[in-house]
Amino acid sequence: MRKTKLWVSLLIFVFIVSFIGCNKDPKQEKQTVTGKTEFGGKDGISVSDIPDYTISGNLNGREVQFPYIVFEKWRGSNDNVLIFSLSKPSQPCGFIDDFQGFQLINKGNSINQGEWVKSKFDDDPKTYQSFFRVSGGDRSNANWDCALVIESSDNKTVKGKIAIFFNDDKKSWVAGKFEASICNN
């Protein structure tokens, strides 16, 4: 009798665990496994639209990752540039032949800790510029919007999160959390 009760209890437990496991939301499972969801840019971006996953993107219709992320301070012009590149240069902080990726530039000014937002495609970015390049191609001239948060920086790295969405035919974007090495060029 005791063995029968034990088997029945075990069978009920297995059934409950199986039932719960089979009723999981597939979208929820995908988010847990990959750690990310799709980013859908829009005209009217804000800091709250920045996804909470590691930086990734869509470059001219192709899903991309960024093995090289750098924050450059250009001497002379005093430009600050945040670069998300699909390839690494031959030497740290070096020139990237056939650059493919995204850039956000503040011409003649620094990119400081805190938030910066260009909410609408048609907003005046003042000293900021952003573009992307694909292999062998010129840089894009598509309208863009951006939400950027620089959370911390020291002499070696800049940490933050960003979402840039381009209004090109393929809806190119870069979004997520990043850590960039600092280069003084």
N, C-alpha and C positions, 0 to 999 in steps of 0.2 A: 504494500500500500504506500509506504514512504517513497519507494523508488518511482512509483507511478506519479505521485504528487510532484516529485523533483523533475521528472521528465516533462510533465505538463507545464510546470513553471518555466522550465528552460525553453520549451517550445513557444510559449507565450512571449517570453523575452525576445527570442530570435524574431518572431513575427513583428513585434513592436519596433525593434531596431530596423528591420527590413522595410517596414512601412514608412517610417520616418525618413530613411535614406532615399527611398524612391520618390518621395514627394518634395524633394528640394527644388527650388526654383532654379532652372538652368542658368539664367542670367546671373543670379547670385553666386552660383558655383563658379562661373567664368571669372567674375570679379575677384573671387577669393584665390583662384588658381593663378591668374595672370597678374593680379594686383592693379589692373587698370580697366578703364572703360573707354569707349570712343569719345573723342573730343569733337564737338560740333561747334565750330566758330560761328559768330554772328555779328551783325552790325549792332553795336551797343554792348560791348564787352565790359566786364568789371572784374575786380580782384576776386570776387566770389566765384567767377567762372573758371578760374585756374584749377585744373584737375590736381588731385592729390596723389599722383604717381610719378615715378621716375620719368624724366624728360624723354619724349619720343616725338614723332612727327609724321607728316604726310607731305612729301616733296613731289609736286607735280603728278599726283595720283599714285605715288609709291610709298608704302609704309617704310619709315626709316628710323634708325637709332643713331646715336652720336658718340663715337669713341673719343672725340676730341672736343672739349668745351673749354674755351679760354676767354678771359677778360683782359683785353689789351688796353694799355694806356699809351697813346701815340705821342711821343715827345715832339715838340715843334708845333704841331697843329692843336695839341691838347685835346684831341678826340678820345673818347672812351668807347670801346667797341666790345660787344658781347657776341661771340662767334660759336655757332653750333655746326660742326663740320662732320661730314661722313667719312673723312680720312684724316690721319695724323700727318704732320710734316715730318721730314727726315730728321730734324733736330728740334728739341723743345723750343717753343716760341718762334719757330721758323716759318718761312713762306710755304703755303700749301699750293702745289701745282694743281691746276684744273680744279679749283675749289668748288665743292658742291655742299650746299647747306644754307643756313640762315645767318643773317647778321642784323644786329640792332646797334646803331651808332648814335652817340650824342656828339654832334659836331662842335668842337671848341669848348666843351663842358664835360664835367664829370658825371658819372652815374652814381648817385649817392644811395646810402642805406635808406630804406623806406619804400613807399609806393609811388609808382608813376603809371598813369593810365591815359591812353589815347582811345577813348570810348567808341567813337564812330569812324567809319572809313573816311568821311569828309572833314573830320576835325583837323585843325592845323597842328602838326606835331612840333612846331617851332624848330628847335635845333636837332630834333631826332629824325633819323631815317631808318628804314628797314627794307630789306630785300632778301630774295633767295636766288640761288644759282643752281642750275642743273648742268650735267656734264657737257662741256663744249658750248654752253649757251651763255647768252648775255644775262645780266641780272634782271630780275623781274621789275616791272614798273607798275604792278597791280596795287590798288588801294589796299590798305591794311589797318587793323586796329590792334591794340596791345594792352595788356595788363602785366605789370612787372612789380615784383616785391623783392628787394634786396634785404635779406634777413640779417646777414652778418658778413663781415669782411675783415681780413687781416693782411699781412704782407705777402701771403702765399695763395690764399683762396678767397673766392666770393661765393656765398651760398644764397640761394633764393628760389623763386618760382616765377614762371612766366607763361603767358599764352599770347601768341601772335597768330592772327588769322588773316590770310590774304584773300582778296576778292578776285582771284584768278579763275580761269575755267575749271581747274582741277581742285579748287578750294584747299590750297596748300596751308599747312599750319605747323607750328612747333608749340608744345605745351607740356608742363609738368614741373617737378622739382629738379634743381640742378646744383652742381658744385663745379665752379670754373677755376682753373689755375690762373694766376695773375702773371702777365707778361708786360714788361715795360719796353716798348720798341721805339 
